[in-house]
């Protein structure tokens, strides 16, 4: 997600004519996210938040998901039977 954000910001400065407002910028950014992250940040993006806030929300969700997934993997890795 971090690599995508960096690339999006780098290219978006050339697209100000194509993406002139926050809503269009947010929508375009969200198209590149995984479905799981897109669903998590949808409400924030639709509320008119800045692109920076949408990115922060996506990063927070990804971090939480990774922590939970890691915790689940740790619990499952015990011996069975």
C-alpha distance (Angstrom), angle and dihedral (degrees) to the residues before:
residue distance angle dihedral
X1 . . .
X2 3.81 . .
X3 3.81 92.1 .
X4 3.80 90.4 49.8
X5 3.82 91.5 50.4
X6 3.80 92.1 50.8
X7 3.79 92.6 48.9
X8 3.81 92.1 45.3
X9 3.81 92.7 51.9
X10 3.80 91.7 46.0
X11 3.79 93.0 52.2
X12 3.81 97.8 36.4
X13 3.78 93.5 70.8
X14 3.81 87.1 67.6
X15 3.80 92.3 49.3
X16 3.80 102.1 58.7
X17 3.81 90.1 117.5
X18 3.80 91.7 50.7
X19 3.83 95.6 41.3
X20 3.81 104.3 30.6
X21 3.82 99.9 158.3
X22 3.80 139.8 46.7
X23 3.79 95.5 -109.7
X24 3.80 93.6 55.0
X25 3.80 92.1 42.9
X26 3.81 91.6 50.8
X27 3.80 92.2 46.9
X28 3.78 92.1 50.4
X29 3.81 92.2 47.7
X30 3.79 91.7 49.7
X31 3.80 92.2 53.8
X32 3.80 88.6 68.6
X33 3.80 95.4 51.5
X34 3.77 125.2 93.0
X35 3.79 114.3 -97.6
X36 3.81 91.2 -110.4
X37 3.82 92.8 56.1
X38 3.81 93.6 38.8
X39 3.81 90.9 56.7
X40 3.81 90.7 48.7
X41 3.82 95.1 53.2
X42 3.81 98.5 36.0
X43 3.82 96.2 101.0
X44 3.80 92.6 47.5
X45 3.80 92.2 49.3
X46 3.81 93.4 47.1
X47 3.81 92.2 50.0
X48 3.79 91.3 70.5
X49 3.79 95.1 -103.8
X50 3.77 119.4 161.8
X51 3.78 119.5 -94.7
X52 3.80 88.0 -111.6
X53 3.83 90.4 58.5
X54 3.81 91.5 48.1
X55 3.81 89.9 51.1
X56 3.82 91.8 47.7
X57 3.80 90.8 50.5
X58 3.80 91.4 49.3
X59 3.81 91.2 49.7
X60 3.81 92.0 48.3
X61 3.80 91.5 50.0
X62 3.80 92.0 47.9
X63 3.81 91.3 50.3
X64 3.80 92.8 48.9
X65 3.80 91.3 46.9
X66 3.80 91.8 50.4
X67 3.81 91.6 48.7
X68 3.80 91.6 49.9
X69 3.79 93.1 44.6
X70 3.79 90.3 49.1
X71 3.80 90.6 49.9
X72 3.80 90.9 50.6
X73 3.78 92.2 49.2
X74 3.78 90.4 51.1
X75 3.79 91.9 52.4
X76 3.78 92.7 48.8
X77 3.78 95.7 49.1
X78 3.82 94.6 76.4
X79 3.78 123.4 108.6
X80 3.76 118.9 -85.6
X81 3.78 135.5 -147.4
